[in-house]
């Protein structure tokens, strides 16, 4: 299993305790959430492409590395 990408602190409250969240409905998606203030990043949908790393894409969006 791949090591999860590192996450930056929450851009709203500064909390360092952020986590990946997987949602099964209506589609399988990943996003990052702050455990303190509840802020969340955009969802990234899992694809059938085995080379697509949606886990990393969700982290990159949270970390401000994708536009």
Residue, then its C-alpha position, 0 to 999 in steps of 0.5 A: x500500500x502506498x504511503x499517504x501524501x503529507x497534508x498541510x495544516x488547515x488554511x482556515x484554522x491552522x489545525x495540523x490534524x487533517x484527514x483523508x475522507x472517502x465517500x461512497x455515494x453517489x460516486x467513490x470520491x476522496x477529499x481532505x477534511x479538517x477535524x477541528x473546523x470542518x473545512x474540506x477540500x474539493x472531492x476527487x473521483x476515483x476512476x477506472x484508470x489504475x494510473x490515476x492517483x486520486x488520493x494524491x490529487x485530493x492532497x494536492x488540491x488541499x495543499x494548494x498545489x493544483x489549480 
